[in-house]
C-alpha cells in the first residue's frame, strides 16, 4: 500500500473513531471534533420509521450511509450475511432479524471504537445471531465460500484499494452468492479531479468510482448479473446507488469452507472455532495441514 493510501485509510479511521466516541458520550454522528456529514442524502433518514424505532438509538444515530442495503439485498431466513464497514451496527441488527435464529449476521469494521459501539448496540437489541469482526474490507477475515450475501452502506468508496475489496468479497461468497450494497457512484463524465472538487475522500465523494469503473471492477473480480441503479443525488454528478451482482454458481471453489482450510467455521472470531468442539483451532489447522493461517489472508494464529 502506498504512503498516500495509508494516510487516507488512517484519516478515515480517525474520523469514524471520533464519531463513535462522540456518540458513546451522548452526542450525534455529525458533530464533534471530527464531524461526519449527515443530511437528507446520508444517515438514518434513509431507513423506514418502523426500522428506526425498533433499534437502539445509538445504532440509528451512528448510521452514516447513503442508503439502506438491507432493503434491497433480498435477505432470506437462514442466510449468512456479511456487512462490510458495519459501523455502529444498524445494518447488522436489521439483517439479524431478517435471517432469523438459523442465520448469522457478521459485521466487519477496522475501527475499534465503532466495533465497541456496535457490540453495545447488539446487547441492547438482544441480538444473539450477530458477530462483529475487526479487519479491513480489502482482506476479509473469513474463509472462502462461506457467505450467502455481502452488504455494505457507503463504505466501498472509502477504500483505497477497491480491486482488493471486490476480489475478497468474491472469495468469501459461496457460488451463487450475491452482493447488495449502497454506495456513492460518479457520472462517467467526471474526472477524479472533478469528483474531488465536489467533496473530500472521508466525506464519501472524492474516492467514488464512476458507473463504468464500478462495473469493470466487479467484472474483473468475476461477478455477473451486475446492476448499478442510482437512487438520489449526493452532489453534482454524484449519486447514491444500489449495486447488485452475483458470484456465478459455476465459480471454482477457491478453498473449502471447513476442514480443508483450518477445520474452522470462521476466522479470528471469538464465538466460532474448530468444527470439532473438542479440538482447538490451532490443532484443527495442524491436522488439516493448513500452514497459511486460515486461507483467508487475514493471518490469524489462533
N, C-alpha and C positions, 0 to 999 in steps of 0.2 A: 504494500500500500504506500502511495506517495506521501510526502510530508504534508502536502495540501489536503489530501483526503483524510489523513489522520487528524489534522487540525479541524476540519469540518465536522468529522464524527464527534470529536471532543466538544465542539461548540454545541452540537445538537444535544449531546448527553447532558452538558451543564444546564442548558435552557430547560429541558424537561425535568431534570432533577430539581431545579429551583421551583418549577411549577408544582411538583409533587410535594415538596416541603411546605410550600405556601398553603396548599390545600390541607395538608395534615394539621397545620396550625390554625385552620379555620378560615382561610382566605378563599379566593377563587382562581381558576387557572389563568385568567387573562390579566392578573395583577401581580405585583411583587417586583423583586429586584431584576428578574429576567423574564419579562412578560411573554406569553404566547398569545398571539392574536386570536380572538374568537368573536365572530359576528354571525350574521344570518347565513353566511356561506360555510361556516365551520362550527363545530360544537354540538352540544346536546339538543339544540333546537331541531336537528335533523332526525331525531327519534320521535316516535309517536308518544303522545302523552301517557298512554297506558303502560308503555315500556318504561318511561322515566319514573313513573310513580311507584313502580314495584321494585326499584333498585335503591341501594344505599345512596344518600345524597352526595357522598364523596365520589362515588363511581360516576354519577351523572355529571358532577361539576368538573371531573377530570377529563371528560370527553373533549378531544381537540381535533377530531377527524373531520373529513369533508363529506361524509355520507353515513350510511347505515348498512354495512355489508351483511349483517345477519338477515336483513330484509330481502336480499337478492340472491343469497347463496343456496336457497332451497335445501335447508338442512333437514335431516330425517332422524327419526328415533334410532339410537344405537350407533350413530356415526362418531368417528374420532375426528375432531376438528382442531386445527392449529391457527391461532391468531398471531400474525407477525406484527411486532411492535404493540403489545397489548396494553401498555399504559396503565391507567387506573382500573382496568378490567371490565369496562362496561360491555364490550362485545363478547368477552369470555363468559360473563354471567348470563347474558341473553342466550348465548349458544348453549350453555349447560342446560337451560330449561328446554330448549328445542330438541336436543339429542336425548334427554331423559336419563334415568339412572343406568341404563345399559350402554350409554355413550360416554364420551370423555371430551372435555374442552381444555386444550392447552393454551397458555399464553406465554409468548416469548418476548422478553424485553432486555435491553442492555443496561438499563438504569436501575440501580439498587433501590433508589427512593421510590420510583414508580412500582417496583415489584413489592415493596413493603406496603404501599398503599393498596395495591391490588389484593394482596393476601388478607389485609384487614377488611376490605370490602367483601371478599368471599366469605369470611367468617360472619360478617353482619348479615349477608344474604342467605346464610345456611347452605351454601353450595358445597356439595361433597364430591361431585364428579368433575372437579377442576384441578388443574395443576399449573403453576407458574414456573417458568424456566428462565434462568439468566443466560444470555448469549446474544449473538448478533444474527440478523436475518440473512447475512451472507454465508454463515456456517451454522446451520440449524442443529442443535444438539439432540437429534432424534434419529433413530435408524431409518434406513431406506424402506420404502414401500409399506409404511405403517399408518398413513394419514388418509382419510377419505376426502376431506375438504380443507383447503387453506383459505383463510380470510385475512383481510388487513384493511385498516382505515387510515388512509392518507399518510402512510409510512414509507412505502417503497420509494417515493420521490425523494425522501431524505437520505437514501443510501448513496454512497459514493462509488459503489460497485454493483450496479444493477444487474449485469450479466450473471454475477455470482448468486444474487438473490433469486433470479429466475431458474438458474441451474439447480440450486439446492432445494428450492420449492418443488421442482420436478422430481428430484431424487426422493424426497420423503413421501411424496404422494404414491398411493397404490395405483397400479394400472387401472385406468378408468376413473381415477380420482379427478378432482376439479378445483379450480380456484374461483372465488367470487369476492373481488376486492373493490374498495373505493379508493381512488387516487386522483391526484391533480395531473392533468394532461394538457399539453400546449398544442395550439394550432400548428400544422406542419409548416406554415409560412414564417413562424417566429424563429429567429436565430437564438443561440444560447445567450448572447449578449442582450437581446431584446427581452428574453424571459427574466434575466437578472434585473433589468430596469423596472420590472413590474412587482418585484418583491424579493426578499432575501432567501437564502437557502433554508434557514431554520423555519422561515415562515411558509414553507412548502411550495414555493414558487420557482425560485431560480434553478432548483435541481430537477424540475419536472421534465419528463420525456415528451416528445411530440407523439401524436397518434401513430404516425408511421414508425417511429423509433420504438414505441412500446410494442407494437405488433411484431416488428422484426426481432426484438429481444425475446419475446415469448416463443416465436417460431424457432429461433436459434437454439433454445433450450429443449425443444421437442414438442411443445404444446400444439394442439389443433383446436378447431372449433372456436377460434378466438373472436370475441365480440367486445368492442370498446364503445360504450354508449355515453355521451355527455349528458349530464343532468342539470347543472346550473353553472353559471359563470362565477369565477372567484377573482378574476382580474381580466383586463382587456386581452382577449385571445387565449385565456387560460380557463380551464373547465374542471369542475369535479366530474368524474366519470366512473361508471360501473364497468369493471373489466372482468370478463368471464373467459375461461379456457379449460381445456380437458387434457389430461395425460392419456394418450391412446391405450386402449386395452392391450394392444399388441406390443407396447413398450417393454423392452427387455428388463427383467428384474436386475437391478444393479447389485443388490445384495439381499439375501433372505431377511425377513423381518425378525427372526428369533434366533434359534440355536446356532446357525451357521455364522452368525455375526454376534458374538459375545454371549449368546444364550440369554439375552435380556430382552425385556419388552420395551425398554426406553433407555435413555442415556442421561446420566447426571440428574436424575430426578429422585428426590428422597422417598417418594411414595411407591416407586416401581423399581424392581431389581431383577434378579435372575428368574427365569421361568420356573425353575425348581426351587421352591421356598426353602429347601434345606441346603441350598448352595449359594455362596456369596457371588456377587457379580464378578469379582476377580477370579474366583475359581471357575466360574462358567466360561469366562474368556479364555482362561488357560486350557480348559478341557476342549474348547472349540478350535483352539489354535489361532485365535484372533490376536495378533500381535500389534494391531493398529488402533488401539482404543476400542471403539465400538463400530468402526467402519463408517461413522457418520461425519468424521472430520473434526469432531469437537475436542479430541484429545483427552477424553475422560479417563480416569485412572482408578475408579472405584465402582 
